[in-house]
Amino acid sequence: MMDISFRFADENDCGLILSFIRALADYEHMSDDVVATEELLSEWIFKKKKAEVIFAVSNGVEVGFALFFHNFSTFLGRAGIYLEDLFVLPQYRGKGFGKALLKKLAEIAVERGCGRLEWVCLDWNRPAIDFYLSKGAKMMDEWTVYRLAGDGLKRFAKE
């Protein structure tokens, strides 16, 4: 049986959180997109309380993380949890840590009375897609994600 526990991050973990973000970005071939800093993470996660981070810990080592925040469903009339990132270090994959992290988030959602747990997945990440489907997740193929960011967001806000 694997040794696993969970702990919520605190402000002293900003460097560790950033290292997981960078490792995830590297895995997703998006390293150039990371502009987050420890200072930004401290401000937005801990001071402004806009997100939460939970670590999967094995034998005293953080082996995976999940960053999430609450969204709201008008149809359900209640909050949900949106999973922004879930990542397990390569040397710990295939041992159940990803499943345990996702299950822990599901437990948190149920404990908090949330109506759902949602996330997006890159369409080329077949191992993750197969894993999610095997856990009963449903692909929302009738929805398309749209995003305003950077200069486009600033331009539109000024119109």
KABELHU-V346338 format. One record per helix or strand. SS is the DSSP state (2 for helix, 1 for strand). FROM is the first residue (numbers start at 1). LEN is the number of residues. If there is no record, write none. Layout:
[[SS,FROM,LEN] [SS,FROM,LEN]]
This chain:
[[1,5,4] [2,11,17] [2,31,3] [2,38,10] [1,52,7] [1,61,13] [1,78,11] [2,90,3] [2,97,15] [1,117,3] [2,126,9] [2,150,9]]
